[in-house]
Amino acid sequence: MSDDSRSVSGGGERPPAAGTVRAPAAATVGAGRPETARESAAARFAIDAGAIAALAEARHADPFAVLGPHPVGRDAYEIRAIFPGAEAVSVLLDRGADPVPMTRVHPAGIYVARIEAAERPGYRLRITWPAGVQETRDAYSYGPVPGYEEMWRVRDVGSCELPRL
């Protein structure tokens, strides 16, 4: 395995890191009907229900707009991931805090955790699979990659025109 992905062994999850933000679950969803477990979990986070459904059905056109770290208010980020078949997922912050368990918001394996952070956090994910545990960098934690035109503009600082090819 590469150094970005490794298997680990050991006991269960530790309690959430001090300072993690936990939003209370809504008592009801919709017109006074009791909430289901999935609605309850999703209602606690800023991720859109339509985006969750699109990810679960593999039809979302821009997964970087939904997955990875996203600011959700003053000094708070949601980290979102999708791991079909995973039993549990936790966030391991680079700053050395205790693991933050992610909440499964869809049976297709969509997970979300809210953390307190003033800047975009660096982190790894601990994924519990039926056959073992894996730690890896989240591919969506890096953000979008600049396109061809943006790279030329960086290269030609001070130039108003793109080079002709």
N, C-alpha and C positions, 0 to 999 in steps of 0.2 A: 504493500500500500504506500501511497505518497505521504509526505509529512502533513498534508492538508486533510487527510482522512485516515483515522486510525481506530482500531478497536480498543475498547477499554473494558475492564472488568470491575466488579465491585458492587457494593450494596445499593440501596435505594436512593431516592432523591433526598437532598437536604432541604430544609425549609427555604422559602424565597428570601432573596437578599434584602437587607434592611433598606428601606427607602423605595421599595417597589410600589408602584401605583396600582391599586386595585379598585376598579369602579364597581359599585354595587349593582347587582342584577335587578332588572325591572321586575315588578311584581306581576304585571300582566302585559300581554302583547296583543294589540288589536282592540276590538270592541268588547273589552271586559272578559274575554275568554282566558282561561289559564294558559300560561306559557308552556311550551314543550321544552325539553332539555336543550335541543339545538337552538331554538329561538332565544332561550335564556343565555346561553354562552355567547352567541353572536351579538346580542343586544348590549353586552358589556363592553364591546369594542367599537372603534370607529370604522372598521371595514364594512363596505356596503354589501348588503345581502345579494344584490344582483351580481357583484363581482365574485362573491363566494360561489354562487351557482355557476357562473361562467368558467371559473377555474375548475370546479368539480367536474364539469362536462367537457373540459379541454377545448373550450371555444373562446377563451379570452384573448383578445387581439394584442394586448400589451401587458404581459405579466409583471414587468418591472414597475408598472404603475400601481400594483397591488402587493406583490411579494417583497420581502426584504424589510429594512427599517424605514418607517415613515413617521414624521413629526405629527403629534396629535394634541397639540396644546403647548402651553408653557412648560418647558423642561420635561417633556414626556415623549416617548417614542413607542410605537407599536412595531414589533418584529413579527412578520408573517411568513409562514412557510407551508409547503405542501409536500407531504411524504405519504403517499398511499401505502397501506400495509404496516405503517409504524404503529407501535403500541403506545408510545409516549415520546415527547420531544421537550428538551429543556434548552434554555439559552445560557451559554457560558460567556460572560462578559470578559473582555480583555483586561479590564481593570482589576480582575481578581475577586469579584464578589461571588457569593454563593450562587449556584445554579438557580435560574428562574424557570419554573415549570410553565410550559405553554398549554393553553386550553384548546382542545379540539373543538372547532366550531362547525365542522361538517364531517360526516362519516367517510367521505372520500379522502380524508387525511389532511385537512386544512387546519393549521394550528396558528394561534396568535398569543403573544405575551405583551404586556405593557410594562415598560421600564422607565425609571426616572433617569434622564440624561439631558444635559444642557446642549451637547453636540451629538452629531450622528455617532452612535456607539460602534465600536469594534467588537466582534463576537464570533463564537463558534457555536455549533449546534450539537447537542448530544441526542442521538436518535436511538430509541430502544426498539429493536426489531424482534420478531419472534425467535430468531436464532442468535441474538447477541446485541451488544451495544456498540455504537460507532460515534466518533466525534469528527466533525468536519466543518470547514468554512462554508458559509452559506453563499452560494453562487450569486444570489440577489443582493448581497450586502455591499457589493462593489459599485452599484449604480450603473446607469447606461454608459455605453462606450461611445466616444465622439465619432461622428461620421467623417467621410472623406473631406467635405468642404470645411468643417470645423478644424480638422487637422492641418489643412493648408493655411488657414488663417493664423493658427498658432505658429506655424513655420515661418510665415511671411509677415512677422510683426512689423507694423508700420506701413505695410502695403495696403492700398485700397482695393486692388484688383486681384482676382485669383489668376494664377498662371494658366496660360492656354496650353492645352495638351494636343 
